[in-house]
Amino acid sequence: MQNRFIASLIVVAIAAAAVTAVVTMRIPLPAQGAATPTRTVDGKPDFSGIWQALNEAHWDLQAHEARPGAVMQQGVYPYDYVKVPAAPVLALGSAGGVPGSVGVVEGDGQIPYKPEAAAIKKENAEHWIDRDPELKCYLPGIPRAMYMPYPFQIVQSTNKIQMAFAFTSTARTINLDQVEPPPDDTYMGHSVGRWEGDTLVVDVTGFNGKNWFDRAGNFHSDALHLVERFTPITRDAIQYEVTIEDPKVFTRPWKISMPLYRRLEPNAQLLEYRCIEFVEEFLYGNLRKRQLVKRWEGETMIVDITRKVPPADKLHDWYRR
């Protein structure tokens, strides 16, 4: 009986293998040249389209474990791994958590902060809600705009490459010709590009120093200098690399890298996320004569909100961050 059962299994396995072979043979091969990037009339790789990063770099460039919230407080026991979400994010449950990541920082995975800058980074992380420019809908800067969880569009010509971002209707221009630099430093910097074979190399300077790299408090100064490299992998994927240099904040240059993917939906288009209209109460609600948002009550939780106005210059400093 056992031998008959084993024989039956062998017959089934052979039949399954035959079916698999037939199915495998029937899968159509990719069209010839499907992996080859399309090109512009001047022979350069054509990056025109809608793109998006698919990673967790917008939370934290470095490798990190998942945690219950972006802002935490001490739990029952005095250990970091048993901290609990702080009051501002507690009501969000799992939606307020931070997903883990293997990170995008190359080499040893560490960001080489100077000691005094490392202390500021730590404070930034602890005061994320107060300090992150993203929460105020400020322009995200480069490279942060490239890996935020929103799509962006590239329109390419022979002497300019225009990028439009969904988040707060941000835009940047990569100049492939000679232009005068802007009269003042900006959030998005000044981008000058050139081609090295099929790789677009972009030199970015002129930052005002008010941006962060991510939601973990990683930051830079107005001395930031970036060298971006856009290298086509296929027609639907770009390898994006950035060398970061800032002598005021870091002890040496360091590098991040990640792929960017083309959005392939047949109706893909860039939709605006004009968040400045959504954060007016967050930004200015504390200046109202009568507080508008005071209380939220759910089935298991009541959240009472008390707004305050920082004294003297601290109020202006909060908006300038």
Secondary structure, 3 states (H helix, E strand, C coil): CHHHHHHHHHHHHHHHHHHHHHHHHHCCCCCCCCCCCCECCCCCECCCEEEEECCCCCCCCCCECCECCCCEECCCCCCHHHCEECHHHHCCHHHHCECCECCCECCCCCCCECHHHHHHHHHHHHCHHHHCHHHHCCCCCCCHHHHCCCCEEEEECCCEEEEEECECCCEEEEECCCCCCCCCCECCCEEEEEEECCEEEEEEECECCCCECCCCCCECCCCCEEEEEEEEEECCEEEEEEEEECCCCECCCEEEEEEEEECCCCCCCCCCECHHHCCHHHHHHHHCCCCCCCEEECCCCEEECCCCCCCCHHHHHHHHC
